[in-house]
Amino acid sequence: MGKYMSNKLDELLNNSDELQGLLEAHLQKPEKVQIFKDAYTKFNINNQFKFAFSWSWWAFFGGAVYFLYRKMYSMALVIAAAQIATAFLVSSNGLKFAFLVMCGLFAKYCYIAKFRKDLLLAKYGESSLSKVKETLAALGGYHTWAIWVYFALTLSWVVFLLMAFLMASTMFSH
């Protein structure tokens, strides 16, 4: 990313209304705009985009599903692979918990990084604001089906555990 574009993205903080509009187009959830606007501000340290601690309960409990929901496919794939590996290969619950904490800590940063990348793809600063918002709407948004996948996986896991418990209790009751 060129210095001009980096400065242009960092200068968004000086235009609160424009940042609000761009986030609204990208998020497509008006009730979440302020949360991510605050995160954008938090990650702008001395006019440079840098990591700072933030928290997302959604990502903590959802893991890979949160990243799918927010259309961050590569992150969702990496996290799903890591979640599967920790579920089957690691016996330490502490490591599994630490992994979920990492999801909660990095979710907003990853989303804002995607938003900034999508601003570049939308040619922010070169194209008209309406064209940029239109492109952001196509690149951003969310997948409602990801929530259903999360509930289906959770429900199937609960059913599996219940069946395992019932089978074990009938085996040992005779």
Buried (B, 14 or more C-beta within 10 A) or exposed (E): EEEEBBEBBBBBEEEEEBBBBBBBBBBBBEEBBEBBBEBBBBBBEEEEBEBEEBEBEBBBBBBBBBBBBBBBEEBBEEBBEBBEEBEEEEEEEEEBEEBBEBBBBBBBBBBBBBBBEBBBEBEBBEEEBEEBBBBBBEBBBBBEEBBEBBEEEEEEEEEEEEEEEEEEEEEEEE
